[in-house]
Amino acid sequence: MLIAPQRGPLKGHLVRYGLRWIRSQVPFKLGDDSSKFTELNEMYTDMFSQNTSGKTVATQSENYKDMIDELNKETDQLFNFQSHKLHPKELEEIVKKPGRFIIQSLSKNPYYNLALENYVFNNTPSGHDKHNKFGNQRLLFYVNKDCVVIGKNQTVWKEVYLTSLAKRGYELLRRLSGGGTVVHDLGNVNYSFITSRDEFERDFFNKLIVQWLTRVKPEGPLALSQRGDIVLGDKKVSGSAFKIARGKSYHHGTMLINSNLDQFQGLLKPSNIAGITWKCNSVDSVRSNVTNVFLNSTQEFMDICSSGFKQHYGTADRNIPILLCDEEISEIDEIQDEISRLKSDKWKYLAGPKFCLSLANENCSITVEKGIITESSIPSIVGSSFLDFTKDLDSFQFIDRNLIL
Ligand SMILES: Nc1ncnc2c1ncn2[C@@H]1O[C@H](COP(=O)(O)OP(=O)(O)OP(=O)(O)O)[C@@H](O)[C@H]1O
């Protein structure tokens, strides 16, 4: 809020006049940097610093502090400027109705956050409804504690060093969208832009992000790569993945802000490891050099993007609210069920596509479909789950476990 007790007498009628004036104006937050807010703030500065004859006086600001605080509070309530923490029932209602909003998750639990994102996506009114087609854009933010997230169509053992993840306390998750494997920590913020299928365009939201962040650092060489990643110079700062279903779409991505990049080492496997060959229908990650972007905090990123989103999609008569969700929301059955699914071995390990691995030195091959070994040069393991086989690798001393785990 820019309004502050400054100088000069403030009369009650001026407060009332001010509120009436605000009510008649666009519902944006005072203190934002668009010309509309500048105008409004200038009006207040004038109002608060002039006496009735129009001459500036410099006295008694303390006397008006309460009145100004009240004015600010009323203005906030009037336009829903302040973020609002949602109860489960409120979330259930708001997601199903048409309309735009922003959600910031207060939880750092990756299972909860992915389930929340999926819940909002699933319950957003379908883009097939012609009245709702272009009015249901939603923006979600969440930050996850240490975890590695693989794409829906990937093979876990090909992508990550499971032993390192376990030793270093990183959770493994399989997300519901495509794309490659990424590392999340508290310095990485995830954004998710939901809109109709018709409005979906791969680079649309990342172009907006580049525009918004470039305002913060115009000289920063932030750009979109050919693959649609956001890059700073020749290093990637953000990766994206997409989901399109039932007339809707989401584009979600990571943004590295103050991630502990040294800790990323040794979690993700390189594309080739001598001694093991994979034949898969799965999606391969595209390994890139990564760096942090030039912001101070994940909250700063959320604030910049929220403000950009509001300006892009807000209208004079409709403010876009920022809603906060904590884990109380997981009381909603659909969210609870999704969390259970994301945590299950069935989803994490067995849901990937068919794959076949060969270990050259051991002259051994294994084919796996839906998590079950269907063919192998080791007859005794055919029919068992590949996950169980990996848990029992020590019984197969001729196999180098480091090649698989
Ligand atoms: N948090 C992160 N943000 C951005 N890139 C990351 C992050 N963690 C790891 N990476 C790098 O990104 C690579 C995976 O990128 P990849 O492009 O395959 O997947 P993606 O970014 O999820 O989506 P997509 O495949 O759709 O571009 C990793 O191998 C690693 O080099």
The ligand as an ORCA input file, in Angstrom:
! r2SCAN-3c Opt
* xyz 0 1
  N      14.203    -28.050    -11.581
  C      14.678    -28.067    -12.822
  N      14.332    -27.110    -13.683
  C      14.790    -27.121    -14.942
  N      15.589    -28.076    -15.448
  C      15.968    -29.045    -14.630
  C      15.523    -29.093    -13.285
  N      16.036    -30.203    -12.727
  C      16.791    -30.799    -13.667
  N      16.751    -30.120    -14.823
  C      17.413    -30.418    -16.101
  O      16.394    -30.710    -17.049
  C      16.628    -31.993    -17.662
  C      15.297    -32.615    -18.050
  O      14.726    -31.790    -19.006
  P      13.607    -32.252    -20.027
  O      13.519    -31.181    -21.031
  O      13.815    -33.650    -20.463
  O      12.323    -32.299    -19.131
  P      11.339    -31.150    -18.709
  O      12.102    -29.907    -18.538
  O      10.480    -31.639    -17.613
  O      10.308    -31.067    -19.863
  P      10.277    -31.226    -21.433
  O      10.840    -32.562    -21.760
  O       8.841    -31.142    -21.710
  O      11.045    -30.050    -21.947
  C      17.368    -32.741    -16.621
  O      18.086    -33.804    -17.195
  C      18.277    -31.658    -16.056
  O      19.370    -31.452    -16.892
*
